[in-house]
Amino acid sequence: MSNKKLIVGNWKMNLTVHESSLYLHKLGGALKAHRSVEVVLAPSMLAVQSMSLQVERKLFKLASQNLFWKDEGAYTGEVSAHMLRGLVSYAIIGHSERRHIFGEHDKDVRNKVQAAVRHGITPILCVGETAHERAAKETTGVLHDQIVGGLANLTADEVAELVIAYEPVWAIGTGDNALPADVERAAHIIRRQVEHLYGRETAAAVRVLYGGSVSSQNASSYLAITAIDGLLVGGASLKVKEFEAIVEAAFAAGKR
């Protein structure tokens, strides 16, 4: 498990190219460089290329919010991992909005994870249960299936380098954030499943994030969980001061 906290800002379908540039300028001026914190921004696909030229590498890395698993071909509207190589360090894969709005299945997620790894991009594999699945006490089974499905055909060394984000669907954008005890339990379930598949050393090395209505008010409580290595931030990442406060909370957590 890495001692460096990982904070990822997922902007989703927000901010134009110009707005993204202004945001990056403002955040760069406000944020201090902390060796114990890695900050990653996931802008819209339109802004990735221009931000890759503007970004100050000692402060930020970039992520794509999605990618397609084929390298090239007749796939209108898609962007491949091959095209993103050199522009981004990370790719968010299997986000619940991709699964539930756009109908992505574990097979799609698995193919995308493999494509990212093949091109030297670190996958951030998102897993998490819906409110219905939670009420039916199916969280363990859902996380098992999503991890087994998402990590198939990878080696232990490859899995050790990637990131798994626990994002309970019922908490994303709802303000109904999960309790730290719920997050800790889910993180242990994730690590146990990785251990079962790839061994104890890999389970200890893989980074696990929490995402779901994260704010500057609750960030510290999640970062205090020993099984959690950072946060995947949605709406709060669109506000410079709010996101800066979350990064500072990660720095403070790293010093404890």
C-alpha positions as CSV (number, residue, x, y, z in Angstrom):
1,M,0.0,0.0,0.0
2,S,1.4,3.4,-1.0
3,N,2.0,6.0,1.7
4,K,1.2,8.7,-0.9
5,K,-2.4,9.8,-0.9
6,L,-4.1,10.0,-4.3
7,I,-6.7,12.6,-4.9
8,V,-8.6,12.4,-8.3
9,G,-11.0,15.2,-9.5
10,N,-13.5,13.8,-11.9
11,W,-15.1,16.8,-13.7
12,K,-17.6,14.6,-15.6
13,M,-19.4,16.6,-18.4
14,N,-18.5,20.0,-17.1
15,L,-16.3,23.0,-18.0
16,T,-15.5,24.0,-21.6
17,V,-11.9,24.0,-22.9
18,H,-11.5,27.6,-21.9
19,E,-13.0,27.1,-18.5
20,S,-10.8,24.1,-17.9
21,S,-7.7,26.2,-18.7
22,L,-8.8,29.0,-16.3
23,Y,-9.5,26.4,-13.6
24,L,-6.1,24.8,-14.0
25,H,-4.4,28.3,-13.8
26,K,-6.3,29.1,-10.6
27,L,-5.7,25.8,-8.9
28,G,-2.1,25.8,-9.8
29,G,-1.7,29.2,-8.2
30,A,-3.5,28.1,-5.0
31,L,-2.2,24.6,-4.5
32,K,1.1,23.8,-2.8
33,A,3.1,20.9,-4.1
34,H,3.1,18.1,-1.5
35,R,5.3,15.1,-2.1
36,S,3.0,13.0,0.0
37,V,-0.1,13.8,-2.2
38,E,-0.6,12.9,-5.9
39,V,-3.3,15.1,-7.5
40,V,-5.0,13.9,-10.7
41,L,-7.5,15.9,-12.8
42,A,-10.0,14.2,-15.2
43,P,-11.3,16.9,-17.5
44,S,-13.6,16.4,-20.5
45,M,-12.0,14.6,-23.4
46,L,-12.0,17.8,-25.4
47,A,-9.8,19.5,-22.8
48,V,-7.3,16.7,-22.3
49,Q,-4.9,17.6,-25.1
50,S,-4.8,21.4,-24.3
51,M,-4.4,20.7,-20.6
52,S,-1.6,18.3,-21.2
53,L,0.4,21.2,-22.7
54,Q,-0.6,23.6,-19.8
55,V,-0.3,21.3,-16.8
56,E,2.5,21.7,-14.3
57,R,3.7,18.1,-13.9
58,K,5.0,18.5,-10.4
59,L,1.5,19.6,-9.2
60,F,-0.9,17.5,-11.3
61,K,-1.3,14.5,-13.5
62,L,-4.2,14.0,-16.0
63,A,-6.7,11.2,-16.4
64,S,-9.3,10.4,-19.0
65,Q,-12.8,9.8,-17.9
66,N,-13.2,6.9,-20.3
67,L,-11.5,5.2,-23.3
68,F,-12.3,2.6,-25.9
69,W,-10.5,-0.7,-25.8
70,K,-9.7,-1.0,-29.5
71,D,-6.6,0.8,-30.7
72,E,-8.1,2.1,-33.9
73,G,-10.8,1.4,-36.5
74,A,-14.3,2.2,-37.5
75,Y,-15.6,3.2,-34.1
76,T,-17.2,6.6,-34.7
77,G,-17.0,8.9,-31.7
78,E,-14.6,6.8,-29.6
79,V,-11.2,7.7,-28.3
80,S,-8.7,4.8,-27.7
81,A,-6.0,4.3,-25.1
82,H,-3.5,4.4,-28.0
83,M,-4.6,8.0,-28.7
84,L,-4.4,9.0,-25.1
85,R,-1.0,7.6,-24.5
86,G,1.4,10.4,-23.5
87,L,-1.5,12.7,-22.7
88,V,-2.8,11.1,-19.5
89,S,-1.3,9.0,-16.7
90,Y,-4.7,7.5,-15.6
91,A,-8.0,6.5,-17.0
92,I,-11.3,6.2,-15.0
93,I,-12.9,2.9,-16.1
94,G,-16.2,1.3,-15.2
95,H,-17.7,4.4,-13.4
96,S,-21.2,3.7,-12.4
97,E,-22.5,6.4,-14.8
98,R,-20.8,4.4,-17.6
99,R,-22.3,1.2,-16.3
100,H,-25.8,2.4,-15.6
101,I,-26.4,5.2,-18.1
102,F,-24.4,3.8,-21.1
103,G,-24.9,0.1,-20.4
104,E,-21.3,-1.0,-20.0
105,H,-20.9,-4.5,-18.7
106,D,-18.0,-6.2,-17.0
107,K,-16.7,-7.5,-20.4
108,D,-16.5,-3.9,-21.6
109,V,-14.8,-2.8,-18.4
110,R,-12.3,-5.7,-18.6
111,N,-11.4,-4.9,-22.2
112,K,-10.8,-1.2,-21.3
113,V,-8.7,-2.0,-18.2
114,Q,-6.5,-4.3,-20.4
115,A,-6.2,-1.6,-23.1
116,A,-5.1,1.0,-20.6
117,V,-2.5,-1.3,-19.1
118,R,-1.3,-2.2,-22.6
119,H,-0.6,1.4,-23.3
120,G,1.0,2.4,-20.0
121,I,-2.0,4.2,-18.6
122,T,-3.0,3.3,-15.0
123,P,-6.6,2.2,-14.7
124,I,-8.8,3.6,-11.9
125,L,-11.4,0.7,-11.8
126,C,-14.6,1.9,-10.2
127,V,-16.8,-0.6,-8.3
128,G,-19.8,-0.2,-6.1
129,E,-23.3,-1.3,-5.3
130,T,-26.7,0.4,-5.9
131,A,-29.2,1.3,-3.2
132,H,-31.3,-1.8,-4.1
133,E,-28.2,-4.1,-3.9
134,R,-27.2,-2.5,-0.6
135,A,-30.7,-3.0,0.9
136,A,-30.6,-6.7,-0.2
137,K,-27.2,-7.1,1.5
138,E,-25.5,-7.9,-1.8
139,T,-22.5,-5.5,-1.5
140,T,-19.9,-8.3,-1.1
141,G,-21.3,-10.2,-4.1
142,V,-21.4,-7.1,-6.3
143,L,-17.9,-6.1,-5.4
144,H,-16.7,-9.6,-6.0
145,D,-18.3,-9.8,-9.4
146,Q,-17.0,-6.3,-10.5
147,I,-13.5,-7.0,-9.4
148,V,-13.3,-10.5,-10.9
149,G,-14.8,-9.2,-14.1
150,G,-12.7,-6.0,-14.3
151,L,-9.3,-7.6,-13.5
152,A,-9.5,-10.8,-15.6
153,N,-6.4,-11.7,-17.6
154,L,-4.1,-9.3,-15.7
155,T,-0.9,-10.4,-13.9
156,A,-0.3,-9.8,-10.2
157,D,2.3,-7.2,-11.1
158,E,-0.1,-5.3,-13.3
159,V,-2.9,-5.4,-10.6
160,A,-0.5,-4.1,-8.0
161,E,0.0,-1.0,-10.0
162,L,-3.6,-0.1,-10.6
163,V,-6.2,1.8,-8.6
164,I,-9.6,0.5,-7.4
165,A,-12.2,3.2,-6.5
166,Y,-15.1,2.2,-4.2
167,E,-18.0,4.3,-5.3
168,P,-21.3,3.2,-3.9
169,V,-23.9,4.2,-6.5
170,W,-26.3,5.3,-3.9
171,A,-23.9,7.9,-2.6
172,I,-22.7,9.5,-5.9
173,G,-24.0,13.0,-6.2
174,T,-26.8,12.4,-3.7
175,G,-25.3,14.0,-0.6
176,D,-26.0,10.7,1.2
177,N,-22.3,9.9,1.7
178,A,-21.3,6.6,3.2
179,L,-20.2,6.3,6.8
180,P,-16.5,5.7,7.3
181,A,-17.3,2.3,8.8
182,D,-19.1,1.4,5.6
183,V,-16.2,2.5,3.5
184,E,-13.7,0.6,5.7
185,R,-15.7,-2.6,5.4
186,A,-15.9,-2.2,1.6
187,A,-12.2,-1.5,1.3
188,H,-11.4,-4.7,3.3
189,I,-13.8,-6.7,1.0
190,I,-12.0,-5.3,-2.1
191,R,-8.5,-6.2,-0.7
192,R,-9.6,-9.6,0.4
193,Q,-10.9,-10.3,-3.1
194,V,-7.7,-9.1,-4.7
195,E,-5.8,-11.2,-2.2
196,H,-7.8,-14.3,-3.2
197,L,-7.1,-13.7,-6.9
198,Y,-3.5,-12.4,-6.8
199,G,-2.1,-12.9,-3.3
200,R,-1.4,-10.9,-0.2
201,E,1.4,-8.8,-1.6
202,T,-0.7,-7.6,-4.5
203,A,-3.7,-6.8,-2.2
204,A,-1.4,-4.7,0.0
205,A,0.1,-2.8,-3.0
206,V,-3.1,-2.0,-4.9
207,R,-4.4,1.5,-4.1
208,V,-8.1,1.8,-3.0
209,L,-10.0,5.1,-3.2
210,Y,-13.3,6.2,-1.9
211,G,-15.7,8.3,-4.0
212,G,-19.3,9.4,-3.4
213,S,-20.4,12.9,-2.3
214,V,-16.9,13.7,-1.1
215,S,-16.4,17.2,0.3
216,S,-13.9,19.2,2.3
217,Q,-16.1,18.6,5.3
218,N,-15.9,14.8,5.2
219,A,-12.7,14.2,3.4
220,S,-10.6,13.8,6.5
221,S,-12.9,11.1,8.0
222,Y,-12.3,8.9,4.9
223,L,-8.6,9.7,4.6
224,A,-8.2,8.5,8.2
225,I,-9.2,5.0,7.2
226,T,-6.0,2.9,7.0
227,A,-7.3,0.8,4.1
228,I,-8.1,3.9,2.0
229,D,-5.3,5.5,-0.1
230,G,-7.2,8.5,-1.4
231,L,-10.4,9.9,-2.8
232,L,-12.2,10.1,-6.2
233,V,-14.0,13.5,-6.0
234,G,-16.9,14.5,-8.2
235,G,-18.8,17.8,-7.9
236,A,-16.5,19.2,-5.2
237,S,-13.6,19.0,-7.7
238,L,-15.2,21.7,-9.8
239,K,-14.7,24.4,-7.1
240,V,-11.1,25.4,-6.7
241,K,-11.2,26.3,-3.0
242,E,-13.1,23.2,-2.2
243,F,-10.8,20.9,-4.1
244,E,-7.8,22.6,-2.6
245,A,-9.1,22.0,0.9
246,I,-9.5,18.3,0.1
247,V,-5.9,18.1,-1.2
248,E,-4.7,19.8,2.0
249,A,-6.8,17.3,4.1
250,A,-4.9,14.5,2.3
251,F,-1.6,16.2,3.1
252,A,-2.6,16.4,6.7
253,A,-3.7,12.8,6.8
254,G,-0.3,11.8,5.3
255,K,1.5,13.5,8.2
256,R,-0.3,11.5,10.9
